[in-house]
Amino acid sequence: MSSYEFVSQQYPQLQVIGPAGRARFDGGRFATDDTALGEALRSLPGIECVSAPAPGGGDPLERPAKSATKGDWVAYAVASGADRETAEAATKDELIERYGGEG
């Protein structure tokens, strides 16, 4: 599994070339282990980070199941780039809607 995984429904064949490197989305998906590139892509509109390294450099967080606790969803949202205060203020259903849920 790559450290960073992204999806883009808006731009399924997107190519990004910049100082951090090059990313080519295929079918709306792109994955990389390059930290600089992963962090640069997280800041772009129209691209959603669905997997990223856990805070503190641990293993990447997996997307929680819909049945997971709100705390799990908050942690996943924050690891995906959300502001902690904003994630904690959202309902579990809002977090699932925004960050997706499988399982």
C-alpha positions in Angstrom: 0.0 0.0 0.0 1.3 3.5 -0.9 1.6 6.1 1.8 -0.7 8.5 0.0 -3.7 7.6 -2.1 -5.8 10.2 -3.9 -9.0 10.2 -5.9 -10.4 12.9 -8.2 -13.9 12.4 -9.7 -13.7 15.9 -11.1 -10.4 15.3 -13.0 -10.1 11.5 -13.7 -7.2 11.9 -16.1 -5.4 14.7 -14.3 -1.7 15.3 -14.6 0.1 17.5 -12.1 3.7 18.7 -12.7 5.3 20.9 -10.1 8.4 21.4 -7.9 7.3 18.4 -5.7 7.2 16.1 -8.7 4.7 14.6 -11.2 1.4 12.9 -10.6 -0.7 11.2 -13.3 -4.2 10.1 -12.3 -5.6 7.1 -14.1 -9.3 6.5 -13.8 -9.4 9.2 -11.1 -6.8 7.5 -8.8 -3.2 8.1 -7.9 -0.9 6.7 -5.2 2.6 7.7 -4.1 5.1 7.1 -1.3 6.8 10.5 -2.0 6.0 12.7 1.0 6.7 16.0 -0.7 4.4 15.1 -3.6 1.7 13.7 -1.3 1.6 16.8 0.8 1.6 19.1 -2.2 -1.4 17.2 -3.7 -3.4 17.4 -0.5 -3.6 21.2 -0.9 -5.1 21.1 -4.4 -8.8 21.5 -5.1 -10.7 18.7 -6.8 -8.5 16.1 -5.3 -9.4 14.0 -2.2 -6.7 12.3 -0.1 -8.2 8.9 0.9 -5.1 7.6 2.7 -2.2 9.4 4.3 0.5 8.7 6.9 -0.8 8.9 10.4 0.3 12.0 12.4 3.7 11.5 13.9 4.9 9.4 10.9 3.2 6.1 11.8 1.5 3.8 9.4 -1.1 5.3 7.1 -4.6 5.3 8.5 -7.1 3.1 6.7 -10.5 4.5 5.9 -12.8 3.4 8.8 -15.8 1.3 8.3 -19.2 3.1 8.4 -19.8 1.3 11.7 -16.6 2.7 13.3 -16.8 5.3 16.1 -17.0 9.0 15.5 -13.5 9.3 17.1 -12.1 6.9 14.4 -13.7 9.1 11.7 -12.3 12.3 13.3 -8.8 10.8 13.4 -9.2 9.7 9.7 -10.5 13.2 8.7 -7.6 14.9 10.5 -5.1 12.5 8.9 -6.7 13.4 5.5 -6.1 17.1 6.0 -9.1 18.3 8.0 -8.8 20.8 10.8 -9.3 18.9 14.1 -11.8 21.4 15.5 -13.9 21.3 12.4 -13.8 17.5 12.3 -14.9 17.2 15.9 -17.8 19.6 15.3 -19.1 17.5 12.5 -21.5 14.7 13.0 -20.3 11.1 12.2 -22.7 11.1 9.2 -21.2 14.3 7.9 -17.7 12.8 8.3 -18.7 9.7 6.4 -20.3 11.8 3.7 -17.2 13.9 3.3 -14.5 11.2 3.6 -16.4 8.2 2.3 -17.1 4.9 4.0 -16.5 1.4 2.9 -17.4 -1.6 4.9 
